[in-house]
């Protein structure tokens, strides 16, 4: 039996035909009770079968079976601003570090500095997609941390004086007495420009400081104040001293004159302490060369003088004496000396040569006074005496030499030791020589070790006198005895001649002739000419005429009269536009040849010898 189904009746069978009241016969490619399900034989993996063998794929898939993923990132980066990440059936956008995703596709910069300052200790600087840390001036960066820079460790921070480091910075300062100019330079502060530096009298600015000084007659008290100096307390040589504010006045007893406004000197004393003189200090003897004429001392002529601190001048070298010995004793044999020799230690010795025409302001007076002394020396007649040079030696403030006491210790305080001032004046015209010992009033306090120790019979007092070193010796009155104390009260000059009256045998007469010739040549002392020390020295002279005759460094002729050897070595100098030749001359007394016979076992022979001819010079001393 067959049924006819009308379309209306067939509406429940979408893609098929009803075969019975309840059964729908589906068209090919469909299934289901209502034939509304399409059949896809391969299946639709990521989609829906919408028609026979036809899949409708989900978004993000494609292919017959919808099993192929669509990579959306391949087209326009999936619309992502930064990074497109494909996924199964889809995709998503991501942003690079430092950015935040906005509206699924866009990337907006993250401001890291807005949260915790980005972890930076000082400054956080946001950048597109990132950030950075920085440090304030004066710091150095270590990752996100900041450490102080010690600017002073390099080139002192550029500071001229002192660099002081601070946290994150530094500053320059100046030492005391300076002020800062700009940021690094220091300039001196003139403290004296403000209120005279607080000084009472004078303010002396110095670099970085200043000091106060006082006017003459005042002394500094503390650092700024000036108080009057009582000069009278330190002027032992002023007889009558009156202190005034900032000064003093000084006057002297009769027989004295004022020198330098504070020194009362005996009128008998020669001038000393001038600008042309020398000062000797120290416990020793100093050697000085005499002017070109030398000094006649009895039968010898001397060219050097030794000035000792203990009151002695010598013309021969001597060890410094420490114990007074009378000049007539054998101790001085062979030594030409003129001593004062109290038991003393040197304080200060002044000595100066005065020569005719030397240009010194006081030389004319000194030469005139020495001339008077020479002309009126007791026991010697020299009315025409005119010295060519004068040596003035002045010993001042001499006290006993403590080395003569047990253990070298003085029995009294040094400030209480007796002191002595005295003077020796030596003058000569080349032929005659004179000595003058001057003992000023109230300046002589001879004493001895025994006297200071309280010995009622002291010995070894001061001595005075002279010795020629050739047997002629004279002691000053009371010399070496306790009566030397009388010179404290009987002060004054003691003049004596240094040759015998009527002795016309002048040693080394040629020296005077040479000196006169040199002075006529209008040239200086030859010892000061360049080249002088290239010729043999004075001590190179052969000891006698025979040695001079056979010495090939000298030229010498034997004569029965005074004759001289001349050095073969010479020095040529130019002075005043002229050529000068220097040679050493050594003069001898009369000499002559004699024949010396010699006998040997095989023959008899002879040779020439030279007799006589003593050297007309020799060592000498003054003490």
C-alpha positions in Angstrom: 0.0 0.0 0.0 1.4 3.3 -0.9 1.2 6.7 0.7 1.4 10.0 -0.9 3.0 12.6 1.3 2.3 16.2 0.5 5.0 18.8 1.0 3.2 20.2 3.9 3.1 16.9 5.4 6.8 16.5 4.5 8.0 19.6 6.4 9.3 17.6 9.3 11.8 15.8 7.0 14.0 18.8 6.0 16.3 17.1 3.5 14.5 13.9 2.8 11.1 12.2 2.2 8.7 10.6 4.6 8.5 6.9 4.0 6.1 6.3 6.7 4.2 8.2 9.3 7.2 8.4 11.5 10.2 7.7 9.3 12.0 10.1 7.1 14.1 8.9 4.2 17.0 11.4 4.0 18.5 12.7 0.9 22.1 11.7 0.2 24.5 13.6 2.4 22.0 14.1 5.3 21.2 12.3 8.4 19.1 12.7 11.5 15.4 12.0 12.3 14.5 15.1 10.4 17.3 14.8 7.9 18.6 18.2 9.1 22.2 17.1 9.8 24.6 17.3 6.9 27.2 14.5 6.6 30.9 15.4 6.1 32.8 12.2 5.7 36.1 13.7 6.8 34.6 15.4 9.7 34.9 19.1 10.6 37.7 19.4 13.2 37.3 23.0 14.1 34.0 23.8 12.5 30.4 22.7 11.7 29.3 20.5 8.8 26.7 22.7 7.2 26.1 20.8 3.9 27.1 17.4 2.7 30.9 17.3 2.6 31.0 21.0 3.4 32.3 22.4 6.6 31.8 25.8 8.0 35.0 26.5 10.0 35.2 28.3 13.3 37.0 31.6 13.3 40.8 31.0 13.0 40.6 27.7 11.1 40.3 26.7 7.5 40.5 23.7 5.2 37.9 21.1 4.1 37.9 19.6 7.5 38.6 22.9 9.3 41.8 21.3 10.6 44.2 24.0 9.5 44.9 27.0 11.8 44.9 30.4 10.2 48.1 32.4 11.3 46.5 35.9 11.7 49.9 37.3 12.5 51.0 36.9 8.9 48.7 39.6 7.7 49.5 43.1 9.0 51.1 41.6 12.2 47.5 40.7 13.2 47.0 44.4 13.7 49.3 44.3 16.7 51.5 47.4 17.4 54.4 45.4 18.8 54.3 41.6 18.8 51.6 39.2 17.4 51.4 35.8 19.0 49.5 33.2 17.0 47.5 30.5 18.9 45.3 27.6 17.7 42.4 29.2 16.1 43.3 32.7 17.3 46.1 35.1 18.2 46.9 37.8 20.6 49.1 40.9 20.8 51.9 41.6 23.3 54.1 44.6 24.0 57.8 44.9 24.5 59.3 45.5 28.0 58.4 48.9 29.2 55.0 49.0 27.4 51.5 48.1 28.4 48.8 46.5 26.0 45.9 48.8 25.3 42.7 47.9 23.5 44.1 44.5 22.6 46.4 45.8 19.8 48.0 49.1 20.9 51.1 49.5 23.3 51.4 52.4 25.6 54.8 53.3 27.4 55.0 52.4 31.1 56.4 55.2 33.3 58.6 53.1 35.6 59.6 56.2 37.5 56.0 56.7 38.8 56.4 53.7 41.2 59.2 53.9 43.8 61.2 56.3 41.7 62.0 53.3 39.5 64.3 52.0 42.3 66.8 54.9 41.7 68.5 56.5 44.7 68.6 60.0 43.1 67.1 60.7 39.7 64.8 58.5 37.6 64.5 59.4 33.9 61.7 57.8 32.0 62.3 57.0 28.4 60.2 55.4 25.6 59.8 51.8 26.7 62.4 52.1 29.5 64.0 54.4 32.1 67.4 55.2 33.5 68.9 56.3 36.9 71.3 59.3 37.3 73.1 60.9 40.3 73.2 64.5 41.4 76.4 66.5 40.8 79.2 65.4 43.2 78.2 61.7 43.1 79.2 58.7 41.0 76.7 56.0 39.9 76.9 52.3 40.7 73.9 50.8 38.9 70.9 52.5 40.7 73.0 53.6 43.7 75.0 56.9 44.1 78.2 57.4 46.1 79.9 60.7 47.0 82.9 61.8 44.9 85.9 63.0 46.9 86.8 65.9 44.6 89.8 66.8 46.9 91.6 63.6 46.0 92.4 64.8 42.6 94.6 67.9 42.2 93.5 69.1 45.6 90.1 69.9 44.0 91.8 72.8 42.1 92.1 74.6 45.5 95.2 76.8 46.0 95.4 76.0 49.7 92.9 73.7 51.5 90.2 71.5 49.9 87.4 70.3 52.1 85.1 67.5 50.8 81.4 67.5 51.6 78.6 65.1 50.8 78.1 65.6 47.1 80.3 68.6 46.8 83.5 70.3 48.2 84.7 73.8 48.9 88.1 75.6 49.1 89.4 77.4 52.2 92.6 79.4 52.8 95.2 79.1 55.5 95.3 81.7 58.3 96.3 85.1 57.0 94.7 84.5 53.5 91.3 85.2 52.1 89.4 83.3 49.3 89.1 85.0 45.9 86.5 83.4 43.7 86.1 79.7 44.5 89.7 78.5 44.6 92.4 81.2 44.7 93.8 82.6 48.0 95.3 86.1 48.4 97.2 87.5 51.4 95.2 89.5 53.9 96.9 92.8 54.8 96.2 92.7 58.5 98.0 96.0 58.9 95.4 97.8 56.7 92.8 97.5 59.4 93.4 99.3 62.8 97.2 98.9 62.2 96.8 95.2 62.9 96.2 96.0 66.6 99.9 97.0 66.9 101.0 99.7 69.3 103.8 101.0 67.0 104.6 99.4 63.7 102.7 96.7 61.8 104.7 94.8 59.3 102.6 92.7 56.9 104.1 89.5 55.5 102.7 86.8 53.2 100.0 85.0 55.2 100.7 86.8 58.4 102.0 90.0 60.0 104.0 91.1 63.1 104.2 94.0 65.3 107.5 95.9 65.9 108.4 98.7 68.1 110.3 102.0 67.4 113.9 102.3 68.5 114.1 102.4 72.3 111.1 100.2 72.8 110.6 96.4 73.0 107.6 94.3 72.3 105.5 93.1 75.3 103.3 90.3 74.2 102.4 90.4 70.6 101.1 94.0 70.1 102.2 96.3 72.9 105.5 98.3 73.1 107.2 99.2 76.4 110.2 101.4 77.0 113.6 99.8 77.1 115.8 100.8 79.9 119.0 101.0 77.8 121.0 102.0 80.9 120.8 98.4 82.2 122.8 97.1 79.3 125.3 99.8 78.7 128.2 98.9 81.0 130.6 101.2 79.0 128.4 104.3 79.6 129.6 106.2 82.7 126.5 108.3 83.4 123.4 107.0 81.8 119.9 108.5 82.1 117.0 106.5 80.7 114.3 108.5 78.8 111.1 107.4 77.1 112.2 105.5 74.1 115.8 106.6 74.4 118.6 107.5 76.8 121.4 109.9 77.3 125.1 109.0 78.1 128.0 111.1 79.3 131.5 110.2 80.3 134.1 111.0 83.0 136.9 113.3 82.3 139.6 111.7 80.2 137.1 109.8 78.2 135.1 110.5 75.0 131.8 109.2 73.8 131.7 106.7 70.9 128.5 105.7 69.1 126.5 107.5 71.7 126.9 104.8 74.4 130.5 103.8 74.8 132.9 105.9 77.0 136.4 105.2 75.8 139.6 106.2 77.4 141.2 109.1 75.4 144.4 107.0 75.2 142.7 104.3 73.2 143.0 104.3 69.4 139.8 104.1 67.4 138.5 100.6 66.9 135.4 98.8 65.7 135.1 100.7 62.5 133.7 99.4 59.2 137.1 98.6 57.8 138.1 96.3 60.7 137.7 92.7 61.5 136.3 90.9 64.6 137.9 87.8 65.9 136.0 85.4 68.2 136.9 81.9 69.3 139.6 80.3 71.4 142.3 80.2 68.8 144.8 82.4 67.0 144.0 83.9 63.6 146.7 84.5 61.0 146.8 87.7 59.0 149.3 88.8 56.3 151.1 92.0 57.1 151.3 94.9 54.6 154.0 94.6 51.9 156.7 96.2 54.1 156.3 93.5 56.7 157.5 94.3 60.3 161.0 94.7 61.5 161.4 93.1 64.9 165.0 93.5 65.9 167.1 91.5 63.4 164.2 89.8 61.6 161.5 90.9 59.2 158.1 89.3 59.6 155.3 89.1 57.1 152.6 87.3 59.1 151.0 88.0 62.4 149.0 85.6 64.7 146.4 87.3 66.8 145.2 85.2 69.7 142.1 85.5 71.8 144.0 85.5 75.1 145.9 88.8 74.6 148.8 87.6 72.5 150.1 88.6 69.1 152.9 86.5 67.5 155.0 86.7 64.4 155.9 83.0 64.6 153.4 80.3 64.8 152.8 79.2 68.4 150.3 76.9 70.1 147.7 79.0 71.9 149.1 79.6 75.5 146.7 79.1 78.4 149.0 79.8 81.4 150.8 83.2 82.0 154.6 82.9 81.5 156.9 85.9 81.9 158.6 86.9 78.6 162.1 86.6 80.0 161.7 82.9 80.6 163.0 80.2 78.2 159.4 79.3 77.2 159.5 82.1 74.7 163.0 81.4 73.3 163.0 81.5 69.5 159.5 83.1 69.4 158.9 86.8 68.7 155.9 87.7 70.9 154.2 90.6 72.6 151.8 89.4 75.2 149.3 90.9 77.7 148.1 87.4 78.7 145.8 87.6 81.7 144.2 84.3 82.6 141.2 85.1 80.3 138.9 83.8 77.8 138.2 85.8 74.7 135.0 87.7 74.4 135.6 89.9 71.3 138.7 91.2 69.5 138.8 94.0 67.0 141.7 94.5 64.7 142.4 96.7 61.7 145.3 97.8 59.5 145.6 101.5 58.7 147.9 102.4 55.8 149.0 105.6 54.2 146.6 106.4 51.4 144.1 103.6 52.2 141.2 106.0 52.0 139.9 105.0 55.5 138.4 108.0 57.3 140.2 107.4 60.6 143.5 106.2 59.2 145.0 109.7 59.1 144.3 110.2 62.8 145.7 106.7 63.7 148.9 107.2 61.6 149.4 110.6 63.2 149.0 109.3 66.8 151.3 106.3 66.0 153.8 108.7 64.6 153.8 110.7 67.9 154.2 107.5 69.9 157.1 106.4 67.8 158.9 109.8 68.0 158.5 110.0 71.7 159.1 106.4 72.7 161.3 106.4 75.9 164.9 105.4 75.2 164.6 105.7 71.4 165.3 108.8 69.3 163.4 108.9 66.0 162.3 112.5 65.4 161.6 111.9 61.7 159.5 108.7 62.2 156.5 108.5 59.8 154.8 105.1 59.9 153.5 103.6 56.6 151.1 101.3 58.4 149.6 100.7 61.8 147.8 97.7 63.2 145.4 98.3 66.1 144.3 95.2 68.1 141.7 95.7 70.8 140.7 93.0 73.3 137.4 93.7 75.0 135.5 92.1 77.9 138.1 89.4 78.5 137.6 87.3 81.5 139.7 84.5 83.1 140.0 81.3 81.2 138.0 78.8 83.2 140.0 75.9 81.8 142.8 76.6 84.3 140.6 75.8 87.2 140.0 72.3 88.6 137.6 70.5 86.4 137.5 73.5 84.1 134.9 75.2 86.4 135.1 78.8 87.4 134.9 79.5 91.1 132.5 82.3 90.6 129.5 82.9 88.3 130.4 83.8 84.8 128.5 87.0 85.1 130.7 88.0 88.1 134.1 87.3 86.4 136.4 90.3 86.2 136.9 91.5 82.7 139.6 93.5 80.9 139.9 95.8 78.0 143.3 96.7 76.5 144.9 97.5 73.2 148.1 96.9 71.3 149.2 99.3 68.6 152.0 98.2 66.3 153.5 100.6 63.7 156.4 100.7 61.3 158.0 102.8 58.6 159.7 99.6 57.3 163.0 100.5 59.0 161.8 101.2 62.6 158.9 99.5 64.4 157.2 100.4 67.7 154.7 98.8 70.0 152.2 100.5 72.3 150.3 98.7 75.0 147.3 100.8 76.2 145.6 100.0 79.4 142.4 102.1 79.8 141.4 103.6 83.1 138.9 101.4 85.1 139.1 98.7 82.5 141.8 96.5 83.9 141.0 93.8 86.4 143.9 91.4 86.3 143.3 88.3 88.4 144.3 84.7 88.7 142.8 81.3 89.5 144.3 81.4 93.0 142.9 84.9 93.6 139.4 83.9 92.7 139.7 80.8 94.8 140.6 82.9 97.8 144.3 82.1 97.9 146.0 84.8 100.0 149.2 84.3 97.9 148.0 83.8 94.4 150.4 83.1 91.5 150.2 83.1 87.8 148.9 86.7 87.4 148.8 88.3 84.0 152.0 89.1 82.2 153.0 91.8 79.7 156.0 92.5 77.6 157.7 91.3 74.4 160.3 88.8 73.2 162.1 89.0 69.8 162.8 85.3 69.8 166.5 86.1 69.5 167.4 86.7 73.2 165.9 90.2 73.5 162.9 90.1 76.0 161.3 92.7 78.2 158.7 92.2 80.9 156.2 94.9 81.8 156.6 96.3 85.3 154.9 94.0 87.8 154.4 91.3 85.1 153.5 87.9 86.4 153.2 89.1 90.1 150.4 90.1 92.4 151.4 93.7 91.8 150.0 93.6 88.3 146.8 94.7 90.1 148.4 98.2 90.3 147.7 98.5 86.6 144.0 98.8 87.6 144.8 102.2 89.0 147.9 103.3 87.0 146.4 102.9 83.6 147.8 104.4 80.4 150.1 103.6 77.5 153.4 101.8 77.5 155.5 102.5 74.4 158.6 100.5 73.4 160.8 100.2 70.4 161.2 96.9 68.5 164.8 97.4 67.7 167.9 98.6 69.4 168.8 102.3 69.3 171.7 102.7 66.9 171.2 99.4 65.1 171.4 100.4 61.5 171.4 96.8 60.1 168.0 96.6 58.6 166.9 93.1 57.8 165.8 92.5 54.2 166.4 96.0 53.1 165.4 94.8 49.6 161.9 94.3 50.9 161.6 98.0 51.5 163.0 98.8 48.1 160.5 96.4 46.6 157.7 97.9 48.5 158.7 101.4 47.5 158.9 100.3 43.9 155.5 98.7 43.9 153.9 101.7 45.4 155.4 103.8 42.6 154.0 101.6 39.9 150.4 102.5 40.5 149.4 98.9 40.8 147.7 97.1 43.7 149.4 94.8 46.2 150.9 92.1 44.0 149.5 89.4 46.3 146.1 90.4 45.0 146.9 90.3 41.4 145.6 87.3 39.4 148.4 84.8 38.9 150.3 85.7 42.0 149.8 82.2 43.5 151.3 80.7 40.4 154.8 81.7 41.5 156.6 79.9 44.3 155.5 80.9 47.8 157.6 82.7 50.4 158.5 79.4 52.1 159.9 78.0 48.9 163.1 80.1 49.3 166.3 77.9 49.6 167.6 77.9 53.1 171.0 79.4 52.2 173.0 80.7 49.3 174.6 77.4 48.5 171.2 75.8 48.1 170.0 78.7 46.0 173.1 78.4 43.8 172.4 74.7 43.0 168.6 74.9 43.0 167.5 74.9 39.3 164.2 76.5 40.1 166.0 79.7 41.1 168.6 81.9 39.4 171.4 83.0 41.8 174.8 84.7 41.6 177.4 84.3 44.4 178.5 87.7 45.6 180.5 89.0 48.5 177.6 91.4 49.3 173.9 91.0 49.8 172.4 89.2 46.8 169.0 87.7 45.8 167.9 84.6 44.1 165.1 85.0 41.6 162.6 82.2 40.7 162.7 80.9 37.2 159.0 80.3 37.4 157.1 83.5 36.6 153.6 84.8 36.3 152.6 87.3 33.6 149.6 89.5 34.5 148.1 92.6 32.8 147.0 95.5 34.8 146.2 99.1 33.8 146.9 98.2 30.1 150.4 97.1 30.9 152.2 93.8 31.1 153.7 92.8 34.4 155.9 89.9 35.3 155.9 88.4 38.8 158.8 86.3 40.2 159.7 85.3 43.8 162.9 86.9 45.2 164.9 85.4 48.1 167.7 87.5 49.5 170.8 86.3 51.3 173.8 87.8 53.1 177.3 87.9 51.5 178.5 84.6 50.0 181.6 83.3 48.4 183.1 80.2 46.7 185.5 77.8 48.4 187.2 74.7 47.1 186.5 71.4 48.9 189.1 68.6 48.4 188.0 65.0 48.4 190.2 61.9 48.4 189.4 58.3 47.4 191.7 55.3 47.3 192.4 55.7 43.6 192.5 59.5 43.2 192.2 62.9 44.7 189.5 65.5 43.5 187.9 68.7 44.5 184.6 70.6 43.9 183.3 74.2 44.4 181.2 74.9 47.4 179.4 78.2 48.5 180.0 79.6 52.0 178.0 82.2 53.9 174.8 83.5 52.4 172.2 83.2 55.2 168.6 83.7 54.2 167.6 87.2 55.3 164.2 86.2 56.6 162.9 83.7 59.1 159.8 82.7 61.2 158.8 85.0 64.0 155.9 85.7 66.5 154.2 88.4 68.5 152.0 87.6 71.6 
